[in-house]
Amino acid sequence: MLKTHVQELAIFGAPPLFDSPRPIGQLDAPDFSDYVNTLKEAYDRRQLTDGGFIVRKLENKFAAVHGTKHCIAVANAGLGITMLIQLFANGRKGEVIMPAFSYRGLPHFAQWAGQLPRFCDVDRQTHGLDPIAVESAINVRTTSILGVCNFNDPGDIEGLTRIAKRHDLPIFLDSVYAVGSTYKGRLLGPFTNAEVYSLHATKLLNGFEGGYITTNEDDLAEKLRWQRNFALPALQPKVPGTRNVIGLNAKLNEMHAAMAILSLDRMGSIISRNCARLEGYKKGLEPVDGVTLLPYASGEQVNYQMAVIEIGREWPLTRDQTVHILRTEGAGISAYYSPPLHRSEHCPAGIQVPTLPVAEELGQKFVQLPVGELTTLEDIERICQLLATVSGNGPAVRKRLRELGF
Ligand SMILES: Cc1ncc(COP(=O)(O)O)c(C=O)c1O
């Protein structure tokens, strides 16, 4: 059913578009028997974790895909990021430079690793760290620079690495949304000291939970392998800089690795289905005034994992009203990176935050639309039609929302 009249909107009492939520996650699902068969050998051998053969196979495969010397599998990307922040701080209590417009978990990862976040403004186009803002934020307390490659664009990695080098600082990337994406024509993975990826079920590659780190640095790889396994004294690697490493349990187990390895084999087909969904949104939103589908970096390979719209001036509703309307229709969506991190509950009390005008502005205007394997092309047509109905009946929708107290 297409909703073409205001009275058909669920927020005004009509039945919702979807009887089960259409998510914003990928939720790739290989054939269940393939999964069980992949896991079976590990299960039969009772080699279920602690660097089992599926994990080792996964690490070899991912290193080859990313073109890096090493891949270190971890229990999730959050722990991978925390480990790197801790390693790079090398026993100091300091600050990690990170974008203010980004994933909400980042400030807490810094705090687990004994650091404070130092929020920087972002580039309007790529939404990644603005190198000029980074350079002016560097000070004696800076222990590392954490860049984020966003779904739409990897950002100015060259500019950031140049600054890191000039100031002799470690730099690493949260590339969670950029699996399968390229920078300057080459797959992300080898561009900084290390890059971190997630294997969470909602991400491009699904290991239920999981993550991995890519790096070309032998010593760093050894330290990470040791750190993820409690930094056990008996296993201490003979490389410099182990004195201040704090260990934890961040091992990936065989059950998750088996799922992720199947997902990796399916990456090409996952991306082409994402591309078809993106095309569906592009076509469906073209005639809708006031919203723009965010474009992906041109000239690069991308994974089309997310569909994000920008709410423009001509759009009749606020961003939050729009989110509310879509959620009531059964779209399991959210505002994209809102609030910015320096305004979030994860921002430590009392830290100095400079003015961050771009992060502030971006934090108010994006909505993530349903994507992934549970969203059909027909669903997308219905969502676009719904947005067209809102756009074409702006004053009436606004008036009724006001009457309802929204
Ligand atoms: C950009 C970004 N970084 C890191 C993470 C953390 O990933 P994980 O769930 O594997 O810990 C997420 C999770 O959504 C994310 O979106």
The ligand as an SDF file (V2000), in Angstrom:
LIG
                    3D

 16 16  0  0  0  0  0  0  0  0999 V2000
   31.6490    4.2710   13.6220 C   0  0  0  0  0  0  0  0  0  0  0  0
   31.6000    3.1720   14.6330 C   0  0  0  0  0  0  0  0  0  0  0  0
   32.7060    2.8660   15.3030 N   0  0  0  0  0  0  0  0  0  0  0  0
   32.7240    1.8640   16.2060 C   0  0  0  0  0  0  0  0  0  0  0  0
   31.6060    1.1230   16.4760 C   0  0  0  0  0  0  0  0  0  0  0  0
   31.6680    0.0030   17.4870 C   0  0  0  0  0  0  0  0  0  0  0  0
   31.5680   -1.2440   16.8300 O   0  0  0  0  0  0  0  0  0  0  0  0
   31.3230   -2.5710   17.6460 P   0  0  0  0  0  0  0  0  0  0  0  0
   29.8400   -2.7370   17.8080 O   0  0  0  0  0  0  0  0  0  0  0  0
   31.8980   -3.6850   16.8070 O   0  0  0  0  0  0  0  0  0  0  0  0
   32.0140   -2.4400   18.9520 O   0  0  0  0  0  0  0  0  0  0  0  0
   30.4190    1.4180   15.8080 C   0  0  0  0  0  0  0  0  0  0  0  0
   29.1940    0.6520   16.0930 C   0  0  0  0  0  0  0  0  0  0  0  0
   28.1030    0.9610   15.6690 O   0  0  0  0  0  0  0  0  0  0  0  0
   30.4180    2.4660   14.8530 C   0  0  0  0  0  0  0  0  0  0  0  0
   29.3030    2.7940   14.1940 O   0  0  0  0  0  0  0  0  0  0  0  0
  1  2  1  0
  2  3  1  0
  2 15  2  0
  3  4  2  0
  4  5  1  0
  5  6  1  0
  5 12  2  0
  6  7  1  0
  7  8  1  0
  8  9  2  0
  8 10  1  0
  8 11  1  0
 12 13  1  0
 12 15  1  0
 13 14  2  0
 15 16  1  0
M  END
$$$$
